[in-house]
Amino acid sequence: MTFVEETVTAADGLRLYVRRHEVEHSRGQVLIVHGFGEHSGRYAALTEHLIRHRYGVTAYDHRGHGLSDGLPGHVDRFDEYEDDLDRVILSVRARGQSQEPFLLGHSMGGLIVLRYLAKERKPIAAAVVSAPLIEVAVRVPAHKMMIARVGARVAPRLRLGNGIDPSVLSRDSEVGLAYAADPLVNRVVSTRWFTEATKAMEEIKQWAPRITVPLLVMHGTEDKLARVESTRALFEQLGSKEKELGIYQGYYHELFNEPEKQQIFDRVSTWLDKHGTGR
């Protein structure tokens, strides 16, 4: 296995930090798309599992996240995330990989992956989404929504605390402690990001029938950040002929960091094995 750190240049010139793990005679290439506020380095255990199962893994930091360029917690358009994903996919294909890649997205990364699939921008072998951000678990009060909308027009880069409580990420308390101490975790969000993400979540509910790629969707019932009921509803609307829904009773938001994460890892690799071309 070869590990490479590099950057991919986004359409507007921002540099996106990329971690790449190359595997000889791989079964396929998995591209990890992380959630809001975090970074690609938090997927080390999942990456190790995929490598053991002979998958090459590419993970990158979103703009404004981790080691990538950009104002933390801000985008002018939510589509910028999808454009960046497209650039990273191009970089994977440019290395001469003949297989169509797999996408794996968590939380906001799940939303990005779903929107990407709905737009059919590049051929994808199959995808996995974990706790996709279709709707926030706790509804935002109307007055805060109005403040955000006004702020997005008059002060789009105004940033406030994102309100993510590390203790609700996983039932493993060490995960929350590590998240709270991680200097690469972003803890702010801009008013423009808020309105753009809200619009993006509403759009994907309408676009779900367009998605036809084989898709594994997973969510924990005790997720305090992303609403599990919205994931169930979206799943029913998916156009994919091959789709699976895994609902995990009592699990929190970060399935890949729960005490039973090996169970989740195994389900992911089994799904990839079923839909890969490099078996």
Secondary structure, 3 states (H helix, E strand, C coil): CEEEEEEEECCCCCEEEEEEEECCCCCEEEEEECCCCCCHHHHHHHHHHHHHCCEEEEEECCCCCCCCCCCCCCCCCCHHHHHHHHHHHHHHHHCCCCCCCEEEEECHHHHHHHHHHHHCCCCCCEEEEECCCCCECCCCCHHHHHHHHHHHHHCCCCEEECCCCHHHCCCCHHHHHHHHHCCCCCCEEEHHHHHHHHHHHHHHHHHHHHCCCCEEEEEECCCCCECHHHHHHHHHHCCCCCEEEEEECCCCCCHHHCCCHHHHHHHHHHHHHHHCCCC
